Amino acid sequence: MNDEGYLRPVVLHKLQRSENARIEALCPGARVEHGPNAVPRDPLWGPLVRSRTGAATDGAVRRQGSSGGVISALAIFLLESKKVDFVAQIAASTSDPLANELQLSYSAEDVLRAAGSRYGPSAPLRQMRELLGSGKRFAFVGKPCDVAALRRYMQTDPAISQQIPYLLSFICAGVPSLEGTHKVIEKLGADRTQLASFRYRGDGWPGMARAVQQDGQVFEMDYSTSWGTILNRHLQFRCKICPDGTGEFADVTCADAWYGKDGYPDFAERDGRSMVLSRSEAGEALVREAVAAGAITVEDLGVGEIAKMQPYQAERKKMVLGRVMATRLALGFAPRYRRLGLWRSSLMVSPLAWLKNAGGTYRRIHRSLKTT
Ligand SMILES: Cc1cc2nc3c(=O)[nH]c(=O)nc-3n(C[C@H](O)[C@H](O)[C@H](O)COP(=O)(O)OP(=O)(O)OC[C@H]3O[C@@H](n4cnc5c(N)ncnc54)[C@H](O)[C@@H]3O)c2cc1C
């Protein structure tokens, strides 16, 4: 964890040229690209076999989940149908309520403990070598960037694909720093050194951020305030030039299927509803089997409806090519993106708006270079 509250890799020894080449080939910070044979891709929403809304059938899973609890319901279904031995996913650390750590879930109870979004840094791939060394079959849940990295790694060795038959992800606006979480707790008026537990949302949709102190005092804040006025101001720069906020490399991606008016989501409390995007044939088969087994309920969702529920994601995909070009111009380097539909998505906005947005990125980078 660096001073700004972001997780960063630490180089332990001088890297060989071959190690550097491997990192550059696999790390989504350096490169994000689809293979030439991915399923048909929508320029805004990536590979789509089918788009739906849905929710966990079990009321407790639906309530504890971030949106409709579909990721958790799929994870429980995978465990109970013995398609995997465990699910590798992020949960609150058992020793520090503000930290995120990898949890290996073997039961519905474990999965429920991990349900809900944790809007802070996470590194679920950190123990991947050990997990692969276990020889067990498992499903993986991670941010779009975690899943993109793992998908590329799997392409280097087919045995890994067999060991990890399902990659699940969620739509992601970006990772806020731990500093963002500290600011939420400060605004709540809680003492962050005395916390018994902390969650960002869940127990309803969208649910409240909730800090419980060891002395039993409870502090709560609604989602519009926690995400909309604090956490979204602490996103790391890489997330602002991310071409894959929607988990294009997963088998199934879930998101908030917000209700709204005039193209803007409203965050009134309701029964949870997820957006469920099947991105591969394996993902589509999983969704169908989970429906047949009664684990989730779903309804079809037209592709044109997605932008109304996720306007921020649509906007970023249209602007990201300009932003990454501006980054390269300002810094001399930037991640490489290929076959992500970025030229097509750029044509969906006016050239003036696109140029202004790219110019804003360029100016912000220059300003921050001057102050560091
Ligand atoms: C940083 C972040 C940004 C997000 N941005 C958006 C957005 O812009 N739009 C949107 O619709 N949804 C966003 N989400 C996702 C959304 O909040 C829900 O996770 C999604 O709707 C799935 O809901 P669910 O009820 O199916 O998931 P649940 O059943 O609650 O399962 C959530 C799963 O996510 C995993 N998880 C939680 N936090 C992390 C983390 N930090 N790193 C890795 N894995 C984690 C948990 O282990 C769990 O398996 C974001 C989530 C995160 C963590």
The ligand as a Gaussian input file, in Angstrom:
#p B3LYP/6-31G(d) Opt

LIG

0 1
 C      -14.369000      -0.821000      -7.046000
 C      -15.754000      -1.147000      -7.573000
 C      -16.364000      -0.312000      -8.522000
 C      -17.645000      -0.625000      -9.023000
 N      -18.220000       0.182000      -9.976000
 C      -19.441000      -0.140000     -10.487000
 C      -20.071000       0.631000     -11.516000
 O      -19.529000       1.624000     -12.008000
 N      -21.283000       0.236000     -11.981000
 C      -21.888000      -0.899000     -11.494000
 O      -22.978000      -1.240000     -11.937000
 N      -21.320000      -1.649000     -10.559000
 C      -20.117000      -1.295000     -10.030000
 N      -19.551000      -2.102000      -9.084000
 C      -20.112000      -3.419000      -8.859000
 C      -21.412000      -3.427000      -8.133000
 O      -21.239000      -2.654000      -6.971000
 C      -21.807000      -4.857000      -7.794000
 O      -20.679000      -5.571000      -7.368000
 C      -22.394000      -5.573000      -8.946000
 O      -23.643000      -4.968000      -9.202000
 C      -22.608000      -7.043000      -8.653000
 O      -23.572000      -7.155000      -7.672000
 P      -23.996000      -8.572000      -7.085000
 O      -25.087000      -8.289000      -6.103000
 O      -24.246000      -9.514000      -8.203000
 O      -22.654000      -8.982000      -6.372000
 P      -22.438000      -9.672000      -4.957000
 O      -23.250000     -10.905000      -4.892000
 O      -22.545000      -8.659000      -3.883000
 O      -20.918000     -10.077000      -5.128000
 C      -19.926000      -9.093000      -5.233000
 C      -18.639000      -9.820000      -5.523000
 O      -17.629000      -8.855000      -5.778000
 C      -16.457000      -9.209000      -5.061000
 N      -15.777000      -7.953000      -4.707000
 C      -16.262000      -6.945000      -3.943000
 N      -15.375000      -5.948000      -3.853000
 C      -14.297000      -6.321000      -4.565000
 C      -13.043000      -5.716000      -4.852000
 N      -12.699000      -4.509000      -4.375000
 N      -12.171000      -6.392000      -5.629000
 C      -12.479000      -7.604000      -6.127000
 N      -13.659000      -8.240000      -5.889000
 C      -14.550000      -7.595000      -5.123000
 C      -16.919000      -9.960000      -3.844000
 O      -15.951000     -10.888000      -3.442000
 C      -18.164000     -10.677000      -4.363000
 O      -17.840000     -11.930000      -4.871000
 C      -18.297000      -1.793000      -8.561000
 C      -17.689000      -2.622000      -7.610000
 C      -16.430000      -2.315000      -7.117000
 C      -15.797000      -3.234000      -6.100000

